[in-house]
Amino acid sequence: MIETSHRTLQGMLIALVAIAALGGCSQPYSDTTGNGGAPRTTEGHGQNAKGALTITTAESDLGEIMVDEQGRTLYLFDNDTAGSKSACEGDCAATWPPVTSSDEPTGEEGIDAQLGLYTRADGSDQVTINGLPVYYFAEDEQPGDVNGQGVGGIWWVITPDGEKVTDADAPSRY
């Protein structure tokens, strides 16, 4: 009888472990960083794990632009409207990961734009500049890269006062 109870208990424990493991797989981790669902860190695109994102400026081929504290270039999307939700979801967000922050973003000296947050459909808090959602470009590999400038005629780097750089003389890959 004891041997049967032990086997039954052992079988139940194995079943519970299997259910727990499968349960974790039924809802894969999902984020909008475009990095295949890997946890967000300060190492790549996506949420600043340290708290509030700090926005600063950097010199580029396009003049002085806004970047995050790691020098990653920030972009605006022409299809977004100030005060509304992001028009970049799904596949778009894989190429143009939203800039997110766990707290209100802060701007270092030289940033003259209004910084804020809005909650995306997935529950993450996306940084806004002058009411417009802000993004990274997945093909910017190094701090200071501006490879997303002018893509499709609708993606733009941002000046310290929150305006998009659309100068016809500005280099564009597309």
RABEL-V26142 format. One record per pair of residues at least 12 apart in sequence whose C-alpha atoms are under 8 Angstrom apart, sorted by the first residue. I is the first residue (numbers start at 1). GAP is how many residues later the second one is. Records with the same first field share a line. If there is no record, write none. Layout:
I: GAP / GAP
//
This chain:
31: 91
32: 14 / 57 / 58 / 61 / 62 / 65 / 66
33: 12 / 13 / 60 / 61 / 63 / 64 / 65
34: 59 / 60 / 61 / 62 / 63 / 104
35: 59
45: 52 / 54 / 91 / 93
46: 51 / 52 / 53 / 54
47: 52 / 53 / 54 / 55
48: 52 / 53 / 54
49: 52 / 53
51: 50 / 51 / 52
52: 49 / 50 / 51 / 52 / 53 / 54
53: 15 / 16 / 47 / 48 / 49 / 50 / 51 / 52 / 53
54: 14 / 15 / 51 / 52 / 53 / 54
55: 12 / 13 / 14 / 50 / 51 / 52 / 53 / 56
56: 12 / 13 / 51 / 52 / 53 / 54 / 55
57: 51 / 53 / 54 / 103
58: 13 / 86
60: 84 / 86
61: 109
62: 103 / 108 / 109
64: 95 / 96
65: 92 / 93 / 94 / 95
66: 45 / 91 / 92 / 93 / 94
67: 77
70: 73
71: 72 / 73
72: 64 / 68 / 70 / 71 / 72 / 73
73: 63 / 64 / 67 / 70 / 71 / 72 / 73 / 84
74: 25 / 60 / 61 / 62 / 63 / 83 / 84
75: 59 / 60 / 61 / 62 / 73 / 74 / 80 / 81 / 82 / 83 / 89
76: 56 / 57 / 58 / 59 / 79 / 80 / 81 / 82 / 88
77: 56 / 57 / 58 / 77 / 78 / 79
78: 76 / 77
79: 75
80: 52 / 53
81: 51
82: 48 / 49 / 50 / 51
83: 48 / 49
84: 48
85: 33 / 35 / 48
86: 34 / 47
94: 44
95: 42 / 43 / 44
96: 39 / 40 / 41 / 42
97: 38 / 39 / 40 / 41
98: 28 / 29 / 35 / 36 / 37 / 38
99: 27 / 28 / 34 / 35 / 36 / 37
100: 24 / 25 / 26 / 27
101: 16 / 24 / 25 / 26
102: 23
104: 12 / 13 / 23
105: 12 / 22
110: 50
111: 49 / 50
112: 48 / 49 / 50
113: 16 / 17 / 47 / 48 / 49
114: 15 / 16 / 17 / 48
115: 12 / 13 / 14 / 15 / 16
116: 12 / 13 / 14 / 15
118: 15
129: 33
130: 32
147: 25 / 26
148: 24 / 25
149: 22 / 23 / 24
150: 16 / 21 / 22 / 23 / 24
151: 21 / 22 / 23
152: 22
153: 21
//
